[in-house]
């Protein structure tokens, strides 16, 4: 299968591109290196040292003999995107090319507008390009469980059947997004569902939980292929932050009471879920939704797990509670259905089997690169503007830095 991975230089995209290539698919990466730009802007580098994309791809080719094509550009530029789709002619497009951080979208007006413009316009461009050039192409879109919020009922996979005033209908599950980023993903879902209905496109919306881990079979082949490990307060996940804090003996910082509960999955399951979606495409005109996670934990449960495992490794770890900078329920009901990917053949990994090798040991290996100042939350949901030390870096500068 010919698969285009939009955002293939990022965390999920890079692992997915290698996984699909290793399975014999013809893969193209489409990226504008904006994720690297945001590192420069925020002054927060990934814990693991990431090579330039050209170096990564060269090493991959030397190790496997496989060539992954590269198209450098911004998908919010319709001319660039349409020419790329026309040139590569993908049978499936995996869409990761979005600003993915909720805290980043909440910094101020500028960052909220950038997030929604980048994400919504990029997705609209993809929908129009597929309609015009590759109408049978299957769109695999990375959504987020954050679209649902934390309702006091079970979360179904995308749709819910309701009865109202004696009539019954199946409707999209109600959305309660918690940031301007999550709102952009809701807009994406609606736009994709609408175009499947009116144009007969085929799409799978993968509402993904929090992804953890750096290790996949392909990434482990060489140091040059290593994946990102973001631990800062803007792009870092809570589990990465806890493991980085444990590695240098700092207390694990839990926001509020720590009852916030979410779905989680190993990066190895992410790439497998993407492949399963590609191998079992939606039908023409079908918009389907899979909830993509394997386990659910509260933030406090994660902290206690990391503390326990780190203690067994000889690391002394404590837990601190900080005021929650987000507007969210700190204790709530959360039960989300997630059976469809298992029915397609997913055999999930568990956090208990991944925590040491894929997280804590990675944090220990690179602990000299940890900057403790990046842990403290500085983006407050309740403020219209958050003061941060933002560096002005143009896309052109980043293209040069990332490509050379």
C-alpha positions as CSV (number, residue, x, y, z in Angstrom):
1,X,0.0,0.0,0.0
2,X,1.1,3.6,-0.7
3,X,0.8,5.6,2.5
4,X,1.5,9.3,3.0
5,X,2.3,10.2,6.6
6,X,1.6,13.9,7.2
7,X,3.7,15.1,10.1
8,X,6.1,12.2,9.7
9,X,8.9,14.0,11.5
10,X,7.0,14.2,14.8
11,X,6.6,11.8,17.7
12,X,3.8,9.5,16.5
13,X,4.5,10.2,12.8
14,X,8.1,9.1,12.8
15,X,7.4,5.8,14.6
16,X,4.4,5.2,12.2
17,X,6.4,5.9,9.1
18,X,9.1,3.4,10.1
19,X,6.6,0.8,11.2
20,X,4.7,1.0,7.9
21,X,7.9,0.9,5.8
22,X,9.1,-2.1,7.8
23,X,5.9,-3.9,6.9
24,X,6.5,-3.4,3.2
25,X,4.3,-0.4,2.5
26,X,5.6,2.4,0.3
27,X,5.8,5.4,2.6
28,X,6.1,9.2,2.0
29,X,6.7,11.7,4.8
30,X,5.1,15.2,4.4
31,X,6.4,17.7,7.0
32,X,7.3,21.3,7.4
33,X,9.4,20.8,10.5
34,X,7.2,23.1,12.6
35,X,7.5,20.8,15.6
36,X,11.2,21.5,15.7
37,X,10.4,25.2,15.4
38,X,8.3,25.0,18.5
39,X,11.2,23.5,20.4
40,X,13.3,26.6,19.5
41,X,10.4,28.9,20.3
42,X,9.8,27.5,23.8
43,X,13.4,26.8,24.6
44,X,12.5,23.3,25.5
45,X,14.3,20.5,23.7
46,X,13.3,16.8,23.7
47,X,15.1,14.8,26.3
48,X,16.5,12.4,23.6
49,X,18.8,13.9,21.0
50,X,17.0,14.0,17.6
51,X,18.9,14.0,14.4
52,X,17.9,15.9,11.3
53,X,15.2,14.2,9.3
54,X,17.6,13.8,6.4
55,X,20.1,11.9,8.7
56,X,17.3,9.8,10.0
57,X,16.1,8.8,6.6
58,X,19.6,8.1,5.3
59,X,20.3,5.8,8.3
60,X,17.0,4.0,7.7
61,X,17.9,3.4,4.1
62,X,21.4,2.1,5.0
63,X,19.9,-0.3,7.5
64,X,17.0,-1.6,5.5
65,X,17.6,-0.7,1.9
66,X,14.2,1.0,1.9
67,X,13.6,4.6,0.7
68,X,11.0,6.7,2.4
69,X,10.1,9.6,0.2
70,X,10.2,13.1,1.7
71,X,8.0,16.1,0.7
72,X,8.9,19.3,2.6
73,X,6.2,21.9,2.9
74,X,3.1,23.1,4.8
75,X,-0.2,21.5,4.3
76,X,-2.0,24.8,5.0
77,X,-0.6,25.7,1.5
78,X,-3.1,24.0,-0.8
79,X,-0.9,24.2,-3.9
80,X,1.9,22.4,-2.1
81,X,-0.4,19.7,-0.6
82,X,-2.3,19.0,-3.8
83,X,0.9,18.8,-5.9
84,X,2.2,16.3,-3.4
85,X,-0.9,14.2,-3.4
86,X,-0.9,14.2,-7.2
87,X,2.8,13.2,-7.3
88,X,2.7,10.4,-4.7
89,X,-0.9,9.1,-5.3
90,X,-1.4,7.6,-1.9
91,X,-3.9,4.9,-1.2
92,X,-4.1,6.0,2.5
93,X,-3.1,9.3,4.2
94,X,-2.2,9.2,7.9
95,X,-2.8,12.7,9.2
96,X,-0.6,13.7,12.2
97,X,0.3,17.2,10.8
98,X,-1.3,19.4,13.5
99,X,-0.3,21.4,16.5
100,X,-1.0,18.9,19.2
101,X,-0.5,20.6,22.6
102,X,-3.4,21.8,24.7
103,X,-1.2,24.1,26.9
104,X,0.4,25.6,23.7
105,X,-3.0,26.5,22.4
106,X,-3.9,28.2,25.8
107,X,-0.8,30.5,26.0
108,X,-2.6,33.5,24.5
109,X,-4.6,34.8,21.5
110,X,-1.8,34.3,19.1
111,X,-1.2,30.6,20.0
112,X,-4.9,29.8,20.1
113,X,-5.4,31.3,16.6
114,X,-2.4,29.6,15.2
115,X,-3.5,26.2,16.6
116,X,-7.0,26.4,15.1
117,X,-5.9,27.9,11.8
118,X,-3.1,25.4,11.3
119,X,-5.2,22.4,12.3
120,X,-8.6,23.2,10.7
121,X,-7.2,24.7,7.5
122,X,-4.7,21.9,7.0
123,X,-7.4,19.3,7.4
124,X,-9.8,21.1,5.0
125,X,-7.0,21.3,2.4
126,X,-6.5,17.6,2.7
127,X,-10.2,16.9,2.3
128,X,-10.4,19.0,-0.9
129,X,-7.2,17.6,-2.3
130,X,-8.3,14.0,-1.8
131,X,-11.7,14.8,-3.3
132,X,-10.1,16.3,-6.4
133,X,-7.1,14.0,-6.9
134,X,-7.5,10.7,-5.0
135,X,-11.2,10.2,-4.1
136,X,-10.7,6.5,-3.2
137,X,-7.9,7.3,-0.8
138,X,-8.6,6.4,2.9
139,X,-8.0,9.2,5.3
140,X,-6.7,8.0,8.8
141,X,-7.0,11.0,11.0
142,X,-5.5,11.2,14.5
143,X,-8.2,12.6,16.7
144,X,-8.1,12.7,20.5
145,X,-10.1,11.3,23.4
146,X,-10.1,14.9,24.7
147,X,-12.9,15.7,22.2
148,X,-15.3,13.9,24.6
149,X,-14.3,15.6,27.8
150,X,-15.3,13.8,31.0
151,X,-19.1,13.2,30.8
152,X,-20.8,11.4,33.7
153,X,-21.9,8.6,31.3
154,X,-19.9,5.9,29.4
155,X,-18.1,7.2,26.4
156,X,-19.0,5.3,23.2
157,X,-16.8,5.0,20.2
158,X,-17.8,8.1,18.2
159,X,-21.6,7.7,18.2
160,X,-24.4,7.2,20.7
161,X,-28.0,5.9,20.3
162,X,-30.5,8.1,22.1
163,X,-34.2,8.1,22.6
164,X,-35.9,11.5,22.9
165,X,-39.6,12.2,23.1
166,X,-40.4,8.7,21.8
167,X,-38.0,8.8,18.9
168,X,-34.6,7.1,18.5
169,X,-31.5,8.1,16.5
170,X,-27.8,7.4,16.4
171,X,-25.9,10.7,16.7
172,X,-22.2,11.8,17.2
173,X,-21.3,11.5,20.8
174,X,-21.5,14.9,22.6
175,X,-18.2,16.8,22.5
176,X,-16.9,18.7,25.6
177,X,-13.4,19.8,24.6
178,X,-11.1,21.3,27.2
179,X,-8.8,23.6,25.3
180,X,-8.6,25.5,22.0
181,X,-6.5,22.6,20.7
182,X,-9.2,20.1,21.5
183,X,-11.8,22.4,19.9
184,X,-9.8,22.3,16.7
185,X,-9.9,18.5,16.7
186,X,-13.7,18.7,17.1
187,X,-13.9,21.0,14.1
188,X,-11.8,18.5,12.2
189,X,-14.1,15.6,13.1
190,X,-17.1,17.5,11.9
191,X,-15.5,18.6,8.7
192,X,-14.4,15.0,7.9
193,X,-17.8,13.5,8.7
194,X,-19.5,16.1,6.5
195,X,-17.3,15.5,3.5
196,X,-17.7,11.7,3.8
197,X,-21.4,12.4,3.7
198,X,-21.5,14.8,0.8
199,X,-18.5,13.6,-1.3
200,X,-18.4,9.9,-0.5
201,X,-14.9,10.1,1.0
202,X,-13.7,7.4,3.4
203,X,-12.2,8.2,6.7
204,X,-11.3,6.7,10.1
205,X,-11.1,9.1,13.1
206,X,-8.8,7.7,15.7
207,X,-9.6,9.3,19.0
208,X,-6.3,8.6,20.7
209,X,-5.5,8.6,24.4
210,X,-2.1,9.7,25.9
211,X,0.8,8.0,24.1
212,X,3.8,6.9,26.1
213,X,7.2,5.3,25.3
214,X,10.1,5.9,22.9
215,X,10.7,2.3,21.9
216,X,9.4,0.5,18.8
217,X,11.2,-2.3,16.9
218,X,12.2,0.0,14.2
219,X,13.3,3.0,16.3
220,X,15.5,0.6,18.4
221,X,17.6,-0.4,15.3
222,X,20.0,2.5,15.7
223,X,20.6,5.5,17.9
224,X,20.1,7.8,15.0
225,X,16.5,6.7,14.7
226,X,15.6,7.5,18.3
227,X,12.2,9.1,18.9
228,X,11.2,12.2,20.9
229,X,10.8,12.2,24.7
230,X,9.0,15.5,25.6
231,X,8.8,16.2,29.3
232,X,8.3,20.0,29.5
233,X,5.0,21.5,30.7
234,X,3.8,22.5,27.2
235,X,4.5,19.4,25.1
236,X,5.5,16.8,27.6
237,X,3.0,14.2,28.8
238,X,2.4,13.7,32.5
239,X,4.0,10.2,32.4
240,X,7.1,11.6,30.7
241,X,7.3,14.4,33.3
242,X,7.1,11.9,36.2
243,X,9.8,9.7,34.7
244,X,12.1,12.6,34.1
245,X,11.5,13.9,37.6
246,X,12.2,10.5,39.1
247,X,15.5,10.2,37.1
248,X,16.9,13.3,38.8
249,X,15.3,12.8,42.2
250,X,12.7,15.6,42.0
251,X,9.2,15.2,43.4
252,X,6.5,14.1,41.0
253,X,4.3,17.1,40.4
254,X,0.6,16.1,40.4
255,X,-1.9,18.8,39.4
256,X,-4.6,19.2,42.0
257,X,-5.9,16.1,43.6
258,X,-4.8,13.9,40.8
259,X,-8.1,12.2,40.0
260,X,-8.1,13.3,36.4
261,X,-8.5,10.0,34.5
262,X,-7.5,9.4,30.9
263,X,-6.8,6.6,28.4
264,X,-3.2,5.6,27.7
265,X,-1.4,3.5,25.2
266,X,2.1,2.5,24.3
267,X,3.7,4.0,21.1
268,X,4.0,0.4,19.8
269,X,0.2,0.1,19.9
270,X,-0.2,3.5,18.2
271,X,1.7,2.3,15.1
272,X,-0.1,-1.0,15.1
273,X,-3.5,0.7,15.3
274,X,-2.6,3.0,12.4
275,X,-1.6,-0.1,10.3
276,X,-4.8,-1.9,11.2
277,X,-6.9,1.1,10.2
278,X,-5.0,1.2,6.9
279,X,-5.4,-2.5,6.2
280,X,-9.1,-2.4,7.0
281,X,-10.2,0.9,5.4
282,X,-13.6,2.5,5.8
283,X,-16.1,2.1,3.0
284,X,-16.8,4.9,0.5
285,X,-18.9,7.5,2.3
286,X,-18.2,6.0,5.7
287,X,-16.9,8.1,8.6
288,X,-16.0,5.7,11.5
289,X,-14.5,6.4,14.9
290,X,-12.2,4.2,17.0
291,X,-11.3,5.1,20.5
292,X,-7.5,4.4,20.5
293,X,-6.2,3.5,23.9
294,X,-5.6,0.3,25.9
295,X,-5.7,1.3,29.6
296,X,-6.9,4.1,31.7
297,X,-5.3,5.7,34.8
298,X,-5.7,8.7,37.0
299,X,-2.8,11.1,37.3
300,X,-2.3,10.1,40.9
301,X,-2.3,6.4,40.0
302,X,0.4,7.1,37.5
303,X,2.5,9.0,40.0
304,X,2.1,6.2,42.6
305,X,3.1,3.6,39.9
306,X,6.2,5.6,38.9
307,X,7.1,6.1,42.6
308,X,6.8,2.4,43.3
309,X,8.8,1.2,40.3
310,X,11.4,3.8,40.7
311,X,11.8,2.8,44.3
312,X,12.4,-0.8,43.3
313,X,15.2,0.6,41.0
314,X,16.8,2.4,43.9
315,X,15.5,5.9,43.1
316,X,14.1,7.9,46.0
317,X,10.9,9.5,44.8
318,X,8.2,11.7,46.5
319,X,4.9,13.1,45.2
320,X,3.9,16.8,45.4
321,X,0.5,18.3,44.6
322,X,0.4,21.6,42.8
323,X,-2.6,23.9,42.1
324,X,-4.1,22.7,38.8
325,X,-3.5,25.3,36.1
326,X,-6.2,23.8,33.9
327,X,-10.0,24.1,34.1
328,X,-11.0,20.5,34.6
329,X,-12.6,18.2,37.1
330,X,-10.0,16.8,39.4
331,X,-12.2,13.9,40.3
332,X,-14.8,12.4,37.9
333,X,-16.3,9.4,36.3
334,X,-14.5,8.0,33.2
335,X,-15.3,4.9,31.3
336,X,-14.7,4.9,27.6
337,X,-15.4,2.0,25.2
338,X,-12.4,0.8,23.1
339,X,-13.1,-2.5,21.5
340,X,-13.1,-1.9,17.7
341,X,-9.3,-2.0,17.3
342,X,-9.0,-5.1,19.4
343,X,-11.6,-6.7,17.1
344,X,-9.3,-5.9,14.1
345,X,-6.5,-7.7,15.9
346,X,-4.7,-5.3,18.2
347,X,-2.8,-7.1,21.0
348,X,-2.0,-4.3,23.4
349,X,1.1,-3.7,25.5
350,X,0.6,-2.7,29.2
351,X,2.2,0.1,31.1
352,X,3.5,-2.3,33.7
353,X,5.5,-4.0,30.9
354,X,6.8,-0.8,29.4
355,X,7.5,1.6,32.2
356,X,11.1,0.6,32.9
357,X,12.7,0.0,29.5
358,X,10.7,2.5,27.4
359,X,10.5,5.3,29.9
360,X,12.5,5.3,33.2
361,X,15.6,3.8,31.7
362,X,15.5,6.3,28.8
363,X,15.1,9.2,31.3
364,X,18.1,7.8,33.3
365,X,20.2,7.4,30.2
366,X,19.7,11.1,29.2
367,X,19.2,12.6,32.6
368,X,22.1,15.0,32.0
369,X,19.9,16.7,29.4
370,X,17.0,17.3,31.8
371,X,16.2,21.0,32.5
372,X,14.3,21.1,35.8
373,X,13.0,24.6,35.1
374,X,10.8,23.1,32.3
375,X,8.6,21.1,34.8
376,X,6.8,24.1,36.4
377,X,3.4,24.9,34.9
378,X,3.3,28.4,33.5
379,X,0.3,28.2,31.2
380,X,-2.9,29.0,33.1
381,X,-6.2,28.2,31.4
382,X,-7.9,31.0,33.4
383,X,-5.7,33.7,31.9
384,X,-6.1,35.2,28.5
385,X,-2.4,35.8,28.3
386,X,0.5,33.8,29.8
387,X,3.9,35.4,30.0
388,X,6.5,33.0,28.6
389,X,10.0,33.4,27.2
390,X,9.0,32.9,23.6
391,X,11.7,33.0,21.0
392,X,11.0,34.5,17.6
393,X,12.1,31.8,15.1
394,X,10.8,31.8,11.5
395,X,9.7,28.7,9.6
396,X,12.5,29.4,7.1
397,X,15.1,29.2,9.8
398,X,13.8,25.9,11.1
399,X,13.6,24.4,7.6
400,X,17.3,25.2,7.3
401,X,18.2,23.8,10.7
402,X,16.1,20.7,10.3
403,X,17.0,19.8,6.7
404,X,20.8,20.5,6.6
